[in-house]
Amino acid sequence: MRRDNLWLSCLALPAGAFFAAFFLLPLARLFLVGGGVIAYASILTDRTYVSSLIVTLALAAATTGATLIISGIAGVFLQRNAFLGRDALIAMLTLPLAFPGVVVGFLVIVLAGRQGLIGDVTVALTGERVVFAYSMAGLFMGYVYFSIPRTILTVMATAEKLDPRLEEAARSLGAAPWQVLRDCIIPGLKPALLSAGAICFATAMGAFGTAFTLATRINVLAMVIYTEFTLQANIALAAALSFVLGAVTWAVLAAARTAAGGTVAAAG
Amino acid sequence: VRRKGVLFFAQLAFTLLVSAFLIVPVILSMLAGLTVNYLVGIGSGLTLRWVAEVWGGYRDTIFRSILIALACLACTLLLGVPAAYVLARCRAALARVLEELLVMPVAVPGLATALALILTYGAYGGFRTSFLFILVGHVLFTLPFMVRSVLAVMLAIDLRTLEEGAASLGANFHQRLWHVVLPNCRAGVLAGSLMVVTLSVGEFNMTWLLHTPLTKTLPVGLGDAYASLRLEIASAYTLLFFVLIVPLLLAMQRLARPRAPAGRQGE
């Protein structure tokens, strides 16, 4: 087995060559077309782009927070309790795992659009039609929608490994339910929450399909890049913005991986 | 005990609400694709007219998506499985760097990757206008999932002991690879394959920039339909997409379900 190294290098070659030719080289090109350090500095001082970056970051952070709370509650509940229909519930909650963003955008329209279910219900209840699919709230709803399945899977996998004796001990020592939650459950879930949260954040940063379907005037970074590229044909600026978006996203993932101690890679 | 009961039902209600949030719009959109007039409601009757219209006008996008997904699967198997094996064998620092690099196409938004590909290879007309251009993007995006899925199984089965056993019996590199390593990580290859096909069939972010009018895929067609067509047709198109992707997702769920008897991995 000592002399396998030659063969191993041969096996690594195709993937390495493909990756270098179609990812590393194009990304380097993207960086250069973006126009160097000065162009990047000018993006970071332009109010439109800075505000777009802030909106995108805020939306991604809000999505991550909401998804973690929702999936945390549902995931721990499903892992802890056995009841009739549990498997069906898990199946429903993880079905949209790989729905593309465009389709999720359409589902948001079906729920909260002009002919949507929420509109129908609110008309029946209050006489006024509530329509929020085409606003920031609709985009937020879409992002939470496609983040929930993956996060629930990660939470459930980790909740399985939590030691229930720890919580029993806390309870017998007189801890209230919220104290058990704060001191036992959340710390135990922390690696899962960090890794799932990082993936959720990264996806929300770069998601384009949902915003595209909702066709709103929300200036999340992905939409700004798309508009600059296709409508304004401002390729250098689109390249620079994409590079910034890619770098910020990758940095967040790397930071979360460091904090979680290498578990983020396992969740993607 | 009573207190726990209240907590249980509160959590159950919450979980039911979340699953309703995920499933109700799927059912509504499926119904919309089969309803004569969605504004009037289901009372206007059910019809296959919209589905037929979509099938007539857009079925080429469905076949193209399936073709690209299968080609993508072949590429990720050829590139990804060997790469995973190399990463499993070399636990050196360099291998860690490679692993990190390989995950990058997932971290970097598809829009950025697509733009980079167009800037670098967009001038090669024949390549740019063929489906191969989209295929390259899909392979980039799905390769990390194949590598990770196979690598996870390889790291879990104590490859080293198995291979040393085979080597001590005189098996050379190829014999070990074909008769010991690959049969033992079938589960990982299968899980990775399902993931790759599902992601490729649904990929939009990159494909929207990479496609040309003659190389539209299903999600690209959906994007078009949502922007320009009436709700019933868009829903019927979505319905066809669900027919394609839901079986894949259900198969993935079955595969991911932890098997009850422990120690029967790799069967």
Chai-1 contact restraints between the chains, C-beta under 6 A:
chainA,res_idxA,chainB,res_idxB,connection_type,confidence,min_distance_angstrom,max_distance_angstrom,comment,restraint_id
A,M1,B,A167,contact,1.0,0.0,6.0,A-B,restraint_1
A,D4,B,F173,contact,1.0,0.0,6.0,A-B,restraint_2
A,W7,B,F173,contact,1.0,0.0,6.0,A-B,restraint_3
A,L8,B,V86,contact,1.0,0.0,6.0,A-B,restraint_4
A,L8,B,R89,contact,1.0,0.0,6.0,A-B,restraint_5
A,L11,B,P82,contact,1.0,0.0,6.0,A-B,restraint_6
A,L11,B,V86,contact,1.0,0.0,6.0,A-B,restraint_7
A,A12,B,A83,contact,1.0,0.0,6.0,A-B,restraint_8
A,A12,B,V86,contact,1.0,0.0,6.0,A-B,restraint_9
A,P14,B,L79,contact,1.0,0.0,6.0,A-B,restraint_10
A,A15,B,L79,contact,1.0,0.0,6.0,A-B,restraint_11
A,A15,B,A83,contact,1.0,0.0,6.0,A-B,restraint_12
A,F18,B,L79,contact,1.0,0.0,6.0,A-B,restraint_13
A,F22,B,V136,contact,1.0,0.0,6.0,A-B,restraint_14
A,F22,B,L140,contact,1.0,0.0,6.0,A-B,restraint_15
A,F23,B,P105,contact,1.0,0.0,6.0,A-B,restraint_16
A,F23,B,L140,contact,1.0,0.0,6.0,A-B,restraint_17
A,P26,B,A116,contact,1.0,0.0,6.0,A-B,restraint_18
A,P26,B,L117,contact,1.0,0.0,6.0,A-B,restraint_19
A,P26,B,T120,contact,1.0,0.0,6.0,A-B,restraint_20
A,L27,B,A116,contact,1.0,0.0,6.0,A-B,restraint_21
A,R29,B,L119,contact,1.0,0.0,6.0,A-B,restraint_22
A,R29,B,T120,contact,1.0,0.0,6.0,A-B,restraint_23
A,L30,B,A116,contact,1.0,0.0,6.0,A-B,restraint_24
A,V33,B,L119,contact,1.0,0.0,6.0,A-B,restraint_25
A,I70,B,V18,contact,1.0,0.0,6.0,A-B,restraint_26
A,I73,B,F14,contact,1.0,0.0,6.0,A-B,restraint_27
A,A74,B,T15,contact,1.0,0.0,6.0,A-B,restraint_28
A,A74,B,V18,contact,1.0,0.0,6.0,A-B,restraint_29
A,F77,B,Q11,contact,1.0,0.0,6.0,A-B,restraint_30
A,F77,B,T15,contact,1.0,0.0,6.0,A-B,restraint_31
A,L89,B,S19,contact,1.0,0.0,6.0,A-B,restraint_32
A,A91,B,Q253,contact,1.0,0.0,6.0,A-B,restraint_33
A,M92,B,S19,contact,1.0,0.0,6.0,A-B,restraint_34
A,M92,B,I23,contact,1.0,0.0,6.0,A-B,restraint_35
A,L93,B,S19,contact,1.0,0.0,6.0,A-B,restraint_36
A,L95,B,L249,contact,1.0,0.0,6.0,A-B,restraint_37
A,P96,B,L22,contact,1.0,0.0,6.0,A-B,restraint_38
A,A98,B,T198,contact,1.0,0.0,6.0,A-B,restraint_39
A,A98,B,L199,contact,1.0,0.0,6.0,A-B,restraint_40
A,A98,B,G202,contact,1.0,0.0,6.0,A-B,restraint_41
A,P100,B,G202,contact,1.0,0.0,6.0,A-B,restraint_42
A,P100,B,F204,contact,1.0,0.0,6.0,A-B,restraint_43
A,P100,B,P219,contact,1.0,0.0,6.0,A-B,restraint_44
A,G101,B,F204,contact,1.0,0.0,6.0,A-B,restraint_45
A,V102,B,F204,contact,1.0,0.0,6.0,A-B,restraint_46
A,V102,B,P219,contact,1.0,0.0,6.0,A-B,restraint_47
A,V102,B,L222,contact,1.0,0.0,6.0,A-B,restraint_48
A,V102,B,G223,contact,1.0,0.0,6.0,A-B,restraint_49
A,F106,B,Y226,contact,1.0,0.0,6.0,A-B,restraint_50
A,L107,B,P25,contact,1.0,0.0,6.0,A-B,restraint_51
A,V110,B,P25,contact,1.0,0.0,6.0,A-B,restraint_52
A,V110,B,L28,contact,1.0,0.0,6.0,A-B,restraint_53
A,V110,B,S29,contact,1.0,0.0,6.0,A-B,restraint_54
A,L111,B,P25,contact,1.0,0.0,6.0,A-B,restraint_55
A,A202,B,A107,contact,1.0,0.0,6.0,A-B,restraint_56
A,G206,B,P109,contact,1.0,0.0,6.0,A-B,restraint_57
A,F208,B,L111,contact,1.0,0.0,6.0,A-B,restraint_58
A,F208,B,N205,contact,1.0,0.0,6.0,A-B,restraint_59
A,G209,B,F204,contact,1.0,0.0,6.0,A-B,restraint_60
A,G209,B,N205,contact,1.0,0.0,6.0,A-B,restraint_61
A,T213,B,Y226,contact,1.0,0.0,6.0,A-B,restraint_62
A,A222,B,L111,contact,1.0,0.0,6.0,A-B,restraint_63
A,I225,B,L111,contact,1.0,0.0,6.0,A-B,restraint_64
A,S242,B,A112,contact,1.0,0.0,6.0,A-B,restraint_65
A,S242,B,L115,contact,1.0,0.0,6.0,A-B,restraint_66
A,L245,B,P109,contact,1.0,0.0,6.0,A-B,restraint_67
A,L245,B,A112,contact,1.0,0.0,6.0,A-B,restraint_68
A,G246,B,V108,contact,1.0,0.0,6.0,A-B,restraint_69
A,G246,B,A112,contact,1.0,0.0,6.0,A-B,restraint_70
A,T249,B,A107,contact,1.0,0.0,6.0,A-B,restraint_71
A,W250,B,A107,contact,1.0,0.0,6.0,A-B,restraint_72
A,L253,B,A107,contact,1.0,0.0,6.0,A-B,restraint_73
A,G268,B,V106,contact,1.0,0.0,6.0,A-B,restraint_74
